[in-house]
Amino acid sequence: MIDRSISFFKMSGAGNDFIVIDNRDGSLPVKDIPGFVRGVCRRKMSAGADGLILIENSDETDFKWQFFNSDGSVAEMCGNGARCAARYAHLNGIAGPKMSFETIAGIIHARVNPDTVTVKMTDPVDLKINTTIPLKSGAAVVSIVNTGVPHVVITAADIDAVDVRGLGREIRFHPQFTPEGTNVNFIAPGKDGSYFIRTYERGVEGETLACGTGNVAAAIVIAETLAATSPVSLITRSGSRLRVYFQKDGAVYREMQLEGDARVIYQGEFWDDAWADIH
């Protein structure tokens, strides 16, 4: 064993996978954190993940986090990451089954249930339903909402036929959404009252198996355009089901809650080989 090993949990929330590290003592032996994140989040060359979470001390809540996308960029919020962070904190005695923690998007409240984790999300803002944007293939009708991070939601006729990477990337970098860019979600109705969803995720720069804030964005658009009521059930690309609960007062959505699985896949220790060649 080497002196620089770093203990971590690998976790998955509905197929959205994360590396979680307890850094409450501030002893993470890494000078270039974005480079470290890029290194350890590589598939096949390291542990691989959609993002990395650092658990840190807070004077106001049970803990605070730093959340990084796999490209090393900082994200304001991540619903599935929040659920994994909550279960990690509960399993490691950092917090009880009901907890709160700090994020850039604000204080998040979470509850660890026997089989699922529920997080109270930030209230959505900047909702625009059925607006038109020009694309290479022609004008597209989309809905826009910020659920802690920006999202576009598009209804698809065939969810399996969608070019998530190509169309998602075009919209993600569309001039209308510069400079921050946007996440892009494609939705289609299922057979049991649920909805299928696929997501191109900013920062990962590709399709992920699930996106918590994307599911919340999709639920709002479904409620607005199809008069769906709480909870809205969505089937992610992993096959896992996420439920979005909300209250609606006129055109205002509040008390947004995201519920689903948060799994521990394994525990491990990083050697510096896992990121040493990243610059």
Sequence and secondary structure as in RCSB ss.txt:
>XXXX:A:sequence
MIDRSISFFKMSGAGNDFIVIDNRDGSLPVKDIPGFVRGVCRRKMSAGADGLILIENSDETDFKWQFFNSDGSVA
EMCGNGARCAARYAHLNGIAGPKMSFETIAGIIHARVNPDTVTVKMTDPVDLKINTTIPLKSGAAVVSIVNTGVP
HVVITAADIDAVDVRGLGREIRFHPQFTPEGTNVNFIAPGKDGSYFIRTYERGVEGETLACGTGNVAAAIVIAET
LAATSPVSLITRSGSRLRVYFQKDGAVYREMQLEGDARVIYQGEFWDDAWADIH
>XXXX:A:secstr
  TT EEEEEEEETTEEEEEEE TTS    S HHHHHHHHT TTTSS  SEEEEEE  SSSSEEEEEEETTS B 
S  HHHHHHHHHHHHHTTSS SEEEEEETTEEEEEEE SS EEEE    EEEEEEEEEEETTEEEEEEEEESSSE
EEEEE S GGG  HHHHHHHHHT GGGTTT  EEEEEEE SSS EEEEEEETTTTEEES  HHHHHHHHHHHHHH
H   S EEEE TTS EEEEEEEEETTEEEEEEEEE  EEEEEEEE GGGTTT  
